[in-house]
Amino acid sequence: MTYQAKLIAGGKIVIPAELRKALGFQTGDSLVLEREGDSIVIKTYAQVVREVQKEFRTMVGEGYSVDQFLAERRADWGEE
């Protein structure tokens, strides 16, 4: 589906209500804009965090935990 928005004073863009609702954007959400060539991709900060977490999970494995990470760091620092 295609939506139309207008760039207004101060560089503000109003995202149509139907699109905001469909994407789950809420008032006050932090949005991240990524440039892809001549296009812009808009994501919530939460979406970006989930994408990064997913990427790290592929690198360290599904069962890896923050506690394991901290234990490894402490061992590296000689604290255990």
MDAnalysis code that builds the backbone (N, CA, C; Angstrom):
import MDAnalysis as mda
import numpy as np

u = mda.Universe.empty(240, n_residues=80, atom_resindex=np.repeat(np.arange(80), 3), trajectory=True)
u.add_TopologyAttr("name", ["N", "CA", "C"] * 80)
u.add_TopologyAttr("resid", np.arange(1, 81))
u.add_TopologyAttr("resname", ["MET", "THR", "TYR", "GLN", "ALA", "LYS", "LEU", "ILE", "ALA", "GLY", "GLY", "LYS", "ILE", "VAL", "ILE", "PRO", "ALA", "GLU", "LEU", "ARG", "LYS", "ALA", "LEU", "GLY", "PHE", "GLN", "THR", "GLY", "ASP", "SER", "LEU", "VAL", "LEU", "GLU", "ARG", "GLU", "GLY", "ASP", "SER", "ILE", "VAL", "ILE", "LYS", "THR", "TYR", "ALA", "GLN", "VAL", "VAL", "ARG", "GLU", "VAL", "GLN", "LYS", "GLU", "PHE", "ARG", "THR", "MET", "VAL", "GLY", "GLU", "GLY", "TYR", "SER", "VAL", "ASP", "GLN", "PHE", "LEU", "ALA", "GLU", "ARG", "ARG", "ALA", "ASP", "TRP", "GLY", "GLU", "GLU"])
u.atoms.positions = np.array([
    [0.845, -1.176, 0.000],
    [0.000, 0.000, 0.000],
    [0.893, 1.242, 0.000],
    [0.445, 2.281, -0.619],
    [1.193, 3.527, -0.703],
    [0.503, 4.596, 0.137],
    [1.312, 5.373, 0.848],
    [0.806, 6.462, 1.670],
    [1.488, 7.743, 1.235],
    [0.872, 8.857, 1.548],
    [1.447, 10.149, 1.211],
    [1.624, 10.961, 2.485],
    [2.766, 11.622, 2.580],
    [3.036, 12.501, 3.706],
    [3.622, 13.783, 3.141],
    [3.555, 14.833, 3.921],
    [4.071, 16.115, 3.475],
    [5.147, 16.585, 4.447],
    [6.229, 17.093, 3.896],
    [7.293, 17.679, 4.698],
    [6.860, 19.101, 5.036],
    [6.797, 19.402, 6.339],
    [6.357, 20.735, 6.764],
    [7.522, 21.483, 7.400],
    [7.261, 22.700, 7.812],
    [8.296, 23.561, 8.398],
    [9.071, 22.831, 9.481],
    [10.362, 23.079, 9.504],
    [11.220, 22.467, 10.501],
    [11.618, 21.044, 10.150],
    [11.332, 20.596, 8.935],
    [11.706, 19.251, 8.505],
    [10.827, 18.164, 9.080],
    [9.649, 18.514, 9.564],
    [8.754, 17.530, 10.190],
    [7.928, 16.801, 9.130],
    [7.746, 15.511, 9.370],
    [6.911, 14.682, 8.509],
    [5.794, 14.105, 9.363],
    [4.580, 14.232, 8.903],
    [3.449, 13.640, 9.607],
    [3.149, 12.301, 8.938],
    [3.293, 11.225, 9.718],
    [3.010, 9.883, 9.208],
    [1.503, 9.661, 9.325],
    [0.848, 9.264, 8.230],
    [-0.602, 9.069, 8.275],
    [-1.020, 8.116, 9.399],
    [-2.137, 8.443, 10.043],
    [-2.623, 7.683, 11.201],
    [-2.788, 6.198, 10.892],
    [-3.324, 5.871, 9.745],
    [-3.542, 4.469, 9.379],
    [-2.211, 3.703, 9.340],
    [-1.175, 4.338, 8.811],
    [0.138, 3.710, 8.733],
    [0.777, 3.591, 10.119],
    [0.657, 4.653, 10.934],
    [1.187, 4.597, 12.309],
    [0.554, 3.447, 13.071],
    [-0.745, 3.302, 12.925],
    [-1.459, 2.234, 13.637],
    [-1.018, 0.867, 13.133],
    [-0.909, 0.706, 11.830],
    [-0.513, -0.577, 11.240],
    [0.896, -0.981, 11.673],
    [1.790, 0.003, 11.835],
    [3.178, -0.271, 12.210],
    [3.389, -0.293, 13.719],
    [2.366, 0.076, 14.464],
    [2.470, 0.073, 15.918],
    [3.233, 1.256, 16.481],
    [3.380, 2.324, 15.693],
    [4.056, 3.526, 16.178],
    [3.144, 4.240, 17.159],
    [3.696, 4.607, 18.307],
    [2.941, 5.308, 19.341],
    [3.518, 6.699, 19.555],
    [2.691, 7.618, 20.010],
    [3.162, 8.959, 20.341],
    [4.294, 8.843, 21.352],
    [5.389, 9.518, 21.072],
    [6.533, 9.500, 21.969],
    [7.575, 8.444, 21.631],
    [7.265, 7.520, 20.691],
    [8.255, 6.519, 20.288],
    [9.483, 7.207, 19.714],
    [10.653, 6.660, 20.018],
    [11.878, 7.114, 19.361],
    [11.974, 6.366, 18.041],
    [12.141, 7.106, 16.968],
    [12.235, 6.492, 15.648],
    [13.656, 6.609, 15.120],
    [14.061, 5.597, 14.372],
    [15.386, 5.558, 13.761],
    [15.174, 5.604, 12.255],
    [15.877, 6.518, 11.605],
    [15.797, 6.637, 10.156],
    [17.087, 6.106, 9.560],
    [16.955, 5.155, 8.639],
    [18.116, 4.577, 7.974],
    [18.037, 4.921, 6.489],
    [19.160, 5.372, 5.967],
    [19.210, 5.665, 4.543],
    [19.594, 4.406, 3.793],
    [18.808, 4.064, 2.800],
    [19.109, 2.950, 1.908],
    [19.061, 3.488, 0.487],
    [20.243, 3.867, -0.013],
    [20.297, 4.481, -1.342],
    [19.569, 5.802, -1.325],
    [18.566, 5.928, -2.178],
    [17.767, 7.152, -2.252],
    [16.483, 7.055, -1.437],
    [16.396, 6.055, -0.570],
    [15.183, 5.837, 0.224],
    [15.493, 5.947, 1.709],
    [14.434, 6.092, 2.505],
    [14.542, 6.138, 3.957],
    [13.688, 5.008, 4.528],
    [14.262, 4.277, 5.482],
    [13.521, 3.259, 6.214],
    [13.337, 3.795, 7.625],
    [12.104, 3.768, 8.120],
    [11.803, 4.266, 9.459],
    [11.438, 3.082, 10.347],
    [12.129, 2.991, 11.491],
    [11.872, 1.928, 12.451],
    [11.792, 2.539, 13.838],
    [11.125, 1.830, 14.736],
    [11.156, 2.271, 16.128],
    [12.496, 1.857, 16.719],
    [12.889, 2.529, 17.766],
    [14.120, 2.174, 18.480],
    [14.027, 0.732, 18.962],
    [12.839, 0.333, 19.420],
    [12.635, -1.035, 19.904],
    [12.868, -2.053, 18.788],
    [12.444, -1.740, 17.568],
    [12.674, -2.637, 16.441],
    [14.169, -2.809, 16.188],
    [14.902, -1.725, 16.245],
    [16.345, -1.781, 16.014],
    [17.019, -2.617, 17.097],
    [16.610, -2.434, 18.346],
    [17.179, -3.220, 19.444],
    [16.916, -4.708, 19.206],
    [15.686, -5.071, 18.809],
    [15.368, -6.481, 18.542],
    [16.219, -7.033, 17.398],
    [16.443, -6.222, 16.352],
    [17.268, -6.665, 15.231],
    [18.709, -6.915, 15.677],
    [19.251, -6.024, 16.500],
    [20.619, -6.183, 16.991],
    [20.713, -7.415, 17.891],
    [19.720, -7.602, 18.764],
    [19.717, -8.767, 19.635],
    [19.678, -10.053, 18.817],
    [18.869, -10.076, 17.772],
    [18.774, -11.250, 16.907],
    [20.117, -11.531, 16.244],
    [20.782, -10.498, 15.776],
    [22.088, -10.653, 15.134],
    [23.123, -11.205, 16.118],
    [23.143, -10.667, 17.332],
    [24.079, -11.162, 18.344],
    [23.775, -12.615, 18.704],
    [22.482, -12.963, 18.772],
    [22.095, -14.331, 19.079],
    [22.673, -15.309, 18.064],
    [22.718, -14.903, 16.789],
    [23.283, -15.782, 15.766],
    [24.789, -15.940, 15.968],
    [25.435, -14.959, 16.582],
    [26.879, -15.024, 16.795],
    [27.262, -15.807, 18.047],
    [26.465, -15.700, 19.107],
    [26.848, -16.308, 20.392],
    [26.032, -17.541, 20.738],
    [24.949, -17.772, 20.045],
    [24.103, -18.935, 20.321],
    [22.858, -18.554, 21.097],
    [21.857, -19.355, 20.934],
    [20.533, -19.063, 21.499],
    [20.526, -19.047, 23.022],
    [21.286, -19.941, 23.675],
    [21.220, -20.054, 25.130],
    [22.142, -19.130, 25.892],
    [22.881, -18.289, 25.202],
    [23.853, -17.410, 25.852],
    [23.128, -16.332, 26.653],
    [23.578, -16.092, 27.878],
    [22.881, -15.145, 28.746],
    [23.784, -13.995, 29.174],
    [23.179, -12.969, 29.702],
    [23.925, -11.836, 30.245],
    [24.799, -12.307, 31.402],
    [24.271, -13.219, 32.222],
    [25.048, -13.750, 33.343],
    [26.312, -14.455, 32.858],
    [26.192, -15.229, 31.773],
    [27.376, -15.888, 31.203],
    [28.381, -14.848, 30.720],
    [27.880, -13.841, 30.038],
    [28.750, -12.782, 29.534],
    [29.506, -12.115, 30.680],
    [28.783, -11.760, 31.739],
    [29.418, -11.094, 32.876],
    [30.435, -12.008, 33.561],
    [30.104, -13.288, 33.677],
    [31.041, -14.243, 34.287],
    [32.321, -14.330, 33.457],
    [32.173, -14.355, 32.141],
    [33.351, -14.406, 31.267],
    [34.200, -13.144, 31.405],
    [33.543, -11.999, 31.474],
    [34.296, -10.746, 31.617],
    [35.025, -10.702, 32.949],
    [34.341, -11.133, 34.006],
    [34.973, -11.140, 35.333],
    [36.189, -12.073, 35.339],
    [36.034, -13.212, 34.671],
    [37.156, -14.151, 34.575],
    [38.307, -13.518, 33.806],
    [37.993, -12.801, 32.739],
    [39.034, -12.103, 31.967],
    [39.750, -11.077, 32.810],
    [39.018, -10.448, 33.705],
    [39.591, -9.384, 34.551],
    [40.201, -9.945, 35.836],
    [40.095, -11.266, 36.020],
    [40.647, -11.894, 37.201],
    [39.833, -11.672, 38.454],
    [38.538, -11.426, 38.312],
    [37.697, -11.148, 39.470],
    [37.011, -12.395, 39.997],
    [37.182, -13.535, 39.335],
    [36.548, -14.752, 39.839],
    [37.578, -15.727, 40.301],
])
